[in-house]
Amino acid sequence: MEAVCSGESMESHEMIVRSLGESAALLEEWISEQLRSPDVRHDLLSETQLRAQAQAFLTQFTRAVTQAASLGQLGTITGESWAELRGFLEDLSRRWASQGFSFSEVAIFVFSLKQPLFERLRQQEQSAGADAQTVIQAVWTVSTLLDRLGLYTVTVYQRSREAIIERQRQEMLELSTPVVKIWEGVVALPLIGTLDSERTQVVMETLLERIVETGASVAIIDITGVPTVDTLVAQHLLRTVAATQLMGAECIISGIRPQIAQTIVQLGIDLSGVTTLATLADAIRVAMNRTEASPRGAF
């Protein structure tokens, strides 16, 4: 626990609590401050919604400051007095992150309270003749608290945004690897775009799962949409082919364009153990012929 506050600190704390006691006027000034900001988009947050959220924050902030001041713990926001407000800011940050609010919009919500609160402290100095040092300390305490609350808010927001981006990235990876059942015993995986290690892992897992689900005996990997094939891409493909064969299915690679064929030869990549064809249509024709003669494909 922090050391017991000095008389000067107690006076500044009492000044802060008194300023927050004028909540109605303070709320109006704070909302006006936010509405004047060019960084706030009113299409994402109406004035009614802003007012409700600002009212909730100010109520909890006042309660937290009052409790923390009585305990001499206004120098931190980690104590139990601040738990309710931290929870409110966490929920608000996550909601705003999912709605597409910007980093600056989230920060402004907290930081814009400084100016109206500083003005309240200044008015107290003029009306009550408060000591200048006490006012300075009160301003510093308020500034520090709002800085910490603002940083806490944007930290939660940043984590939420990163989680959203990661989830969307995973969804895009899954959508970019559709395994289609072409015929009884035949599945096809058309690839579009660059293949890297992470995407290849998703490709392999998705293809193997579909082979198990469909009981396919032939899997076609079509690389017509893959712009280039280098040594790394070829290695990824060969690993996928090997994994497919371990599942008891044959793998055919289609979409071998003349440029890709030349590149494969120049790089010395050995695809001799893999059936390769120029087009997806050729691969489907070969696969259907093989499944017709295959006991597995007949079931």
Secondary structure, 3 states (H helix, E strand, C coil): CCCCCCHHHHHHHHHHHHHHHCHHHHHHHHHHHHHHCCCCCCCCCCHHHHHHHHHHHHHHHHHHHHHHHHCCCCCCCCCHHHHHHHHHHHHHHHHHHHHCCCHHHHHHHHHCCHHHHHHHHHHHHHHHCCCHHHHHHHHHHHHHHHHHHHHHHHHHHHHHHHHHHHHHHHHHHHHCCCCEEEECCEEEEEEECCCCHHHHHHHHHHHHHHHHHHCCCEEEEEEEECCCCCHHHHHHHHHHHHHHHHCCCEEEEECCCHHHHHHHHHHCCCCCCCEEECCHHHHHHHHHHHHHCCHHHHC
